[in-house]
Amino acid sequence: MSDLVITAAHKRYGKTIALDAVSLTIAAGSRVAIVGPSGSGKTTLLRAIAGFETLDAGSIRLGEIALEDDKGPVPSHRRQIGYVVQEGALFPHMSVADNVRFGMIDPPSARGGKAAELLQRVGLPPDVGMRRPHELSGGQQQRVALARAMARSPKVMLLDEPFSALDTGLRDAIRDMVSSVLGEAGITTVLVTHDQKEALSFADRVAVMQDGRLVQAGTPEEVYLKPVNAQTARFLGDAIILNAMVQDGTAHTLLGPVRATGPSGPRTIMLRPEQVRITPATGEGQGSRGRIVARSYEGPTWRTVVEHLPDATDEMVLETASLFTISVPGPASLPAGTVVAIAVVGEAHSFPARS
Amino acid sequence: MRRRRTPVGFATLAALAVAVAILCSVPLLFVTWVAFDSGWAEVATLVFRPKVGELLVNTVLLLAITLPLAISLAVSFAWLVERTDLPGRGLWSWLMVAPLAVPAFVHSYAWSAFAPGFHGLWAAVAVSILAYLPFLYLPVAASLRRLDPALEETAAALGKPPMVVFFRIVLPQLRIAIWGGALLVALHLLAEYGLFVLTRFDTFATAIVDQFQSVYNGPAANLLGGVLVVACLVLLRAESALRGDERYARIGSGSIRRAERQSLGPLRWGAMGLVLIFTLFSLGVPLWTLSRWLWLGGAAIWRLDAVLPALGQTAALALGAALLTTIAAFPIAWLSVRAPSRSQRLLEAAHYYVGALPGVIVALALVTITVRLAPSLYQTMATLVIAYMLMFLPRAVVGLRSSIAQAPPELERAASSLGKRPMVAIARTTLRLAMPGATASTAMVALGIANELTATLMLAPNGTRTLAMRFWAYTAELDFSSAAPYALLMIVLSLPLVVLLRFESRKIGQI
């Protein structure tokens, strides 16, 4: 199988290290999202796979073929790798059909029919072929860009933030379309994005980059629920990070005892906000209590800020007061000042304690 | 829908703009009048004759050889400087524009002194390319800089090797810049007089001036002028047809990344050689010739009793005319910013088209009009100044418009609500704020006028001696040495223009 294998890739621009010993294997036919804050090196990595950047050291292989190694890079036009960028980059001086035909290697007589078929596959009516790129909406342009990249039947498709210029509603529709078209064709796909939701929903594996290094790679659930450090945890979504004392699989935190991963001892634990439930406190119950500080309506949920109320019995707890922001679903209205009981659902993930 | 509010002072300035536009229509009225006045029989005998055929062939050959060569050179140089790792790119980007500082007729003066036997069509082609290449280089380089590299990368990812990407993706995007620059060069080729006299190549412009100098206001010169105007209109039409109305702007709104520079590898020395040779020809030869004649002439050629009055007269004429041009340009520039509309654009076009006509046509028209209608104005400074105004009006409008656009219209309204009359309100706010920009644009117009030769030769009253006229008189007598100080002064006067042009093209991407 032609897995895409990146080994010890290094790249620096002057003093800035863009890629620092990045190794990543992308299985043939799989779908990988590379995420990270801007400047983390994710775009550099993608451009190196496409052949637009030359590595300082390291290698990139596609199955048996070396795309780049000590002998130098294969020029991008011989790599058979598809590439779709944020704005689509349609050629403005060509019709839509000519754009799609641009990269085809089929005999000329077959190209017209194939272009029409590709446009249909990305969900565009056949008469779009005669139009000019600027006459299309952003979403349509992105569909054409995908059809054009598919025309050469590439083994790998690189997507460089292709959805971020689109409106929110359209974005999901285009993402689902791209996902199903590439999935049916069995094309290995690498998506670069700074939108964690997009990465988690699109990919079967997520690779997280930070400061030029690949800090974690795993399934969306793994990286979301078991991030390697607090920074990654926060990047992938809202996170509640607490100091805790872990003993035999139970973390003692200011929210009370919580099941937790990791060895015993002082640790840092992470909870996702959806693991925290609040209910109006009923008298002097056991467990952790808090008070609603502020809330704002967000449609399906209330964004609610809760202040934890310290309790004299929390001897093991290292922190004494804290504010959390969580989303409370439904119409339930918990006005500011309400005292609530705090419960934690599921297991907390723990990392070595913050120094 | 509510009617759009009429800006303060609209009526007065619109009336003034209409008046200037009417003045601008003088050359076209002249050409139409010539055709009707002469009668068909005379038109036929004077236009359909071997001499005109020969001039037409010369003009077509000149354009057909110069333009493709100039386009290929400009695109190659712009690509080398903007898109490759050519050593010394910063310096080259200046040196490619610098030939503009040398007036075209000084270029050919340098070449006829450097290589006395270099005459005819090929000399005319070569010197034209050296003198006018920056008009193509500037817009092409600016377009190359603004091109979205994602287009080229996408084409490469679609399996196209670099050469194919260049011809199918890059070159089509440069079309507007190429045709715009080529039009500018072509109009200069039609209008230029001095360059072609010195390379002994007959064009309509040289023939008209010759005719004019032997028989003032003769029908022969006027009808040649008519043919020349038709040629200009054909070029203008061809350019807008070739350019089409297609959209070449980038689709989408994201910020544009700078393109990677391509490594030339061992080819870089060949590329260096190419730009070096061009620079030696376009700058080295004029500077070498000039220094040589200045050296040979020594102190004797700096006859201050002649140089200083010429400098003074040129300065007075250029500044006076530039001031008038700026004032005449203000109404339309203001309208185009404050009250853009379809009729305003038509009015603006009337201001622009004269700038595309050769100086000889403007001069012929003014001579004919003054002789017929106002003999007292014939061969006076007033007529010369009006000719300058017509020729340089577009430059002034462009310069003024950007500085007016920076003054907020609320200030005019505020001033008028504080009880100022409309014109006073505009003068105290917009005019005041636009002053620095207006001063710069006046200076640029003045520098252009200072180096104008053709219309000056035809219209200047007896006794006028500008730098260009002095230079031309000495060159005609083959006294290259005495001409050298005047050439040097004209080059020095042109330098600010070159700096500004390069700066502007970097800023907005078009000249």
Interface residues (C-beta under 8 A of the other chain):
Chain A: A50 G51 F52 P75 S76 H77 R78 R79 Q80 I81 G82 Y83 V84 V85 Q86 E87 G88 A89 L90 F91 P92 H93 F102 G103 I105 R132 P133 H134 G138 Q141 A145 R148 A149 A151 R152 L158 A165
Chain B: D148 A150 L151 E153 T154 A155 A156 A157 L158 G159 K160 P161 P162 V165 R168 I169 P172 Q173 R175 E246 R247 Y248 A249 R250 I251 G252 S253 G254 E260
